[in-house]
């Protein structure tokens, strides 16, 4: 490859990667404090077999451990996860669908117009699950432990071999992969599909009202399809996971039903819906802006 071609290709991909990382980082800084509180109590509701209301859980958590160690438990891990994710998420969300669209035969795209979005979602989900599972495990442990304790001691326990520790922090990875694949494929498909319902042309920017509607409409199918997988992932990764960690994925789904019934699959859905709407309200305009600059046209 000649030096000139190399420079052109580097410039072609480097600029959008840096732009998407910077904008994605700004989105996290703006939304993380609110996002974390939703995630904290959604996870707590999923982990505890309780009839307490969200308000009662909030009061009890605050009374027991205060604001920083109670309401914002796991915030440091959440910051680490979210900041790390920005270095790959936005570039992958914009560039991977474009890459698959260019790579796949045009007849495949015509017959299966969402194929490149689905493949992109699965690719991001697999990558993200592998690299963030330990951080998600630590975050879930911190969010669901009854008292503030050393997280390393909790995960190490009496297993003094490093291999056991690694296995412990990767607990629930299979459930996380399933959850992430379902989540990413749903999000990329519905986000794109719904956004372009409001557009007369691919270059048209969304209004504030349209962003709000897109956020709500994108949230609904994601809650319906993703929430059961998220509940099972939490069951594997929470502090008191003894009844789940040795189960297969189908067995874990059955166990959730036996313990909590059908509503157990949607425990904390109100918090997750609110969380997703906030996330989508911040992400939708960013995604739309970046896609108009570097991404895909409206072709499905």
C-alpha positions in Angstrom: 0.0 0.0 0.0 1.5 3.4 -1.0 2.0 6.0 1.6 -0.5 8.4 0.1 -3.3 5.7 0.1 -2.4 4.9 3.7 -2.7 8.6 4.7 -6.1 8.9 2.9 -7.5 5.9 4.7 -6.1 6.9 8.0 -7.7 10.3 7.7 -11.0 8.8 6.5 -11.4 6.7 9.7 -9.3 8.7 12.3 -11.4 11.9 12.1 -14.8 10.2 12.7 -13.3 8.0 15.4 -11.9 11.0 17.4 -15.1 13.0 16.8 -17.4 10.2 18.0 -15.2 9.5 21.1 -15.2 13.2 22.2 -19.0 13.6 21.6 -19.7 10.3 23.3 -17.6 11.3 26.3 -19.6 14.6 26.6 -22.8 12.6 26.5 -21.7 10.4 29.5 -20.5 13.4 31.6 -23.9 15.0 31.1 -26.1 12.0 31.8 -24.1 9.7 34.2 -25.3 11.0 37.6 -29.0 10.6 36.7 -28.3 7.4 34.8 -26.5 5.8 37.7 -29.4 6.4 40.2 -31.8 4.7 37.8 -29.4 1.8 37.2 -28.6 1.5 41.0 -32.2 1.0 42.1 -33.3 -1.0 39.0 -30.5 -3.5 39.9 -31.6 -3.5 43.5 -35.2 -4.2 42.7 -34.1 -7.0 40.4 -31.8 -8.5 43.1 -34.2 -8.3 46.1 -37.3 -10.5 46.4 -39.2 -7.7 48.1 -42.6 -6.1 48.0 -41.2 -2.7 49.0 -41.9 0.2 46.7 -39.0 2.0 45.0 -39.6 5.0 47.3 -39.2 2.6 50.4 -36.1 1.1 48.9 -34.6 4.5 48.4 -35.3 5.5 52.0 -34.0 2.3 53.4 -30.9 2.4 51.3 -30.2 6.0 52.3 -30.9 5.2 56.0 -28.6 2.2 56.0 -25.6 3.5 54.1 -26.1 7.2 53.4 -25.9 9.0 50.0 -22.4 8.1 48.7 -22.2 4.5 49.9 -26.0 3.9 49.6 -27.7 5.8 46.8 -24.5 6.1 44.8 -23.1 2.6 45.5 -21.1 1.4 42.6 -20.7 4.9 41.1 -16.9 4.6 40.8 -17.2 1.4 38.9 -20.0 2.9 36.7 -17.8 5.8 35.8 -15.0 3.5 34.8 -17.3 1.4 32.7 -19.0 4.3 31.0 -15.8 6.3 30.2 -14.1 3.2 28.9 -17.1 2.3 26.7 -16.9 5.7 24.9 -13.6 4.8 23.4 -15.2 2.1 21.3 -19.0 2.4 21.5 -19.7 5.4 19.3 -17.0 4.7 16.6 -18.4 1.1 16.4 -22.0 2.2 16.4 -21.3 4.5 13.4 -18.6 2.7 11.4 -19.4 -1.0 11.8 -22.8 -0.8 10.2 -21.2 1.1 7.4 -18.4 -1.5 7.1 -20.9 -4.4 7.0 -23.0 -2.6 4.4 -19.9 -2.1 2.2 -18.7 -5.7 2.8 -22.0 -7.6 2.2 -23.3 -8.3 -1.3 -25.9 -5.7 -2.4 -28.5 -8.4 -3.0 -28.3 -9.4 0.7 -28.9 -5.9 1.8 -31.8 -5.5 -0.5 -33.4 -8.8 0.7 -32.5 -8.2 4.3 -32.4 -4.4 4.8 -31.6 -4.6 8.5 -28.9 -7.2 8.2 -25.9 -4.9 8.6 -27.5 -3.3 11.7 -28.1 -6.8 13.2 -24.5 -7.9 12.5 -23.2 -4.6 13.9 -25.2 -5.1 17.1 -24.0 -8.6 17.6 -20.4 -7.6 17.0 -20.5 -4.8 19.5 -22.3 -7.0 22.0 -19.7 -9.8 21.9 -16.8 -7.3 22.1 -18.4 -5.4 25.0 -19.3 -8.5 27.0 -15.8 -9.8 26.9 -14.1 -6.6 27.9 -16.6 -5.1 30.4 -17.9 -8.3 32.2 -15.5 -7.9 35.1 -16.5 -4.3 35.6 -20.2 -5.1 35.4 -19.7 -7.9 37.9 -18.0 -5.5 40.4 -20.7 -2.8 39.8 -23.5 -5.3 40.3 -21.8 -6.6 43.5 -21.4 -3.1 44.9 -25.0 -2.2 44.0 -26.6 -5.2 45.7 -24.4 -5.8 48.8 -26.3 -5.1 52.0 -23.4 -3.4 53.8 -20.3 -1.6 52.4 -17.4 -4.1 52.2 -14.2 -4.5 50.4 -15.2 -5.6 46.9 -11.9 -7.5 46.3 -12.4 -9.5 49.6 -16.0 -10.2 48.6 -15.0 -11.5 45.2 -11.9 -13.3 46.3 -13.6 -14.9 49.3 -11.8 -18.1 50.4 -10.7 -19.0 47.0 -7.0 -18.1 47.1 -6.2 -19.1 43.5 -6.1 -16.4 40.9 -7.9 -18.6 38.4 -10.9 -18.8 40.8 -10.9 -15.0 41.2 -10.9 -14.6 37.4 -13.8 -17.1 37.1 -15.7 -15.1 39.8 -15.4 -11.8 38.1 -16.5 -13.3 34.9 -19.6 -14.8 36.5 -22.7 -14.3 34.3 -20.8 -13.6 31.1 -23.0 -16.0 29.1 -26.1 -14.2 30.4 -24.4 -10.8 29.7 -23.6 -11.8 26.1 -27.2 -12.8 25.5 -28.5 -9.6 27.1 -26.1 -7.4 25.1 -26.8 -9.1 21.8 -30.6 -8.7 22.3 -30.1 -5.1 23.5 -27.7 -3.9 20.8 -29.5 -5.4 17.9 -32.8 -4.0 19.2 -31.4 -0.6 19.8 -29.6 -0.1 16.5 -32.6 -1.4 14.5 -35.3 0.6 16.3 -33.3 3.7 16.7 -32.6 3.9 13.0 -36.1 2.8 12.0 -37.9 5.2 14.2 -35.6 8.2 13.6 -36.1 8.0 9.8 -39.9 7.8 10.2 -39.6 11.5 11.1 -37.3 12.5 8.3 -38.1 13.7 4.8 -34.5 13.2 3.8 -31.4 11.6 5.4 -29.8 15.0 5.9 -32.7 16.4 7.9 -31.9 17.1 11.5 -34.5 16.1 14.2 -36.4 18.7 16.2 -36.6 18.5 20.0 -40.1 17.1 19.9 -39.1 14.4 17.4 -36.1 13.5 19.6 -38.5 13.1 22.5 -40.8 10.8 20.5 -37.9 8.8 19.2 -36.6 8.3 22.7 -40.0 7.0 24.0 -40.7 4.8 21.0 -37.2 3.3 21.0 -37.5 2.6 24.7 -40.6 0.5 24.5 -39.4 -2.5 22.4 -36.1 -2.5 24.2 -37.8 -2.9 27.6 -40.1 -5.6 26.3 -37.3 -7.7 24.8 -34.2 -6.9 26.9 -35.5 -6.7 30.5 -35.9 -10.4 31.1 -32.3 -11.0 30.0 -31.1 -8.1 32.2 -32.9 -9.7 35.2 -31.2 -13.0 34.7 -27.8 -11.3 34.3 -28.3 -9.5 37.6 -29.2 -12.8 39.2 -25.9 -14.2 38.2 -23.8 -11.2 39.2 -25.5 -9.9 42.4 -24.0 -10.4 45.8 -26.3 -13.3 46.9 -26.0 -15.3 43.7 -25.5 -18.8 45.3 -28.8 -20.0 43.9 -28.0 -18.9 40.4 -24.3 -19.1 39.6 -24.2 -22.8 39.0 -27.4 -22.8 36.8 -27.5 -22.9 33.0 -29.2 -20.0 31.3 -32.6 -21.9 30.7 -32.5 -23.0 34.4 -31.9 -19.4 35.5 -34.9 -18.2 33.6 -37.0 -21.0 35.2 -35.6 -20.1 38.6 -36.6 -16.4 38.2 -40.1 -17.5 37.3 -40.3 -19.9 40.3 -39.0 -17.2 42.7 -40.9 -14.2 41.5 -43.4 -15.2 38.8 -43.9 -13.6 35.4 -43.5 -10.1 36.8 -40.1 -11.1 38.0 -38.8 -10.8 34.5 -39.8 -7.1 34.4 -38.7 -6.2 38.0 -37.6 -2.5 38.0 -39.1 -1.9 34.5 -40.3 1.6 35.5 -36.7 2.6 36.5 -35.3 1.0 33.3 -37.9 2.8 31.2 -37.0 6.1 32.7 -33.3 5.4 32.5 -33.6 4.4 28.8 -35.6 7.5 27.9 -33.0 9.7 29.5 -30.2 7.8 27.7 -32.0 7.9 24.4 -32.8 11.6 24.8 -29.1 12.2 25.0 -28.0 9.6 22.5 -30.6 10.1 19.7 -29.4 13.6 18.6 -25.8 12.5 19.0 -26.4 9.4 16.9 -28.3 11.3 14.3 -25.7 14.0 14.0 -22.8 11.5 13.7 -24.7 9.3 11.3 -25.4 12.3 9.0 -21.7 13.1 9.1 -20.1 9.6 8.8 -22.7 6.9 8.9 -25.4 5.3 6.8 -28.2 6.8 4.6 -31.8 6.0 5.1 -32.0 2.9 3.0 -34.3 0.6 5.0 
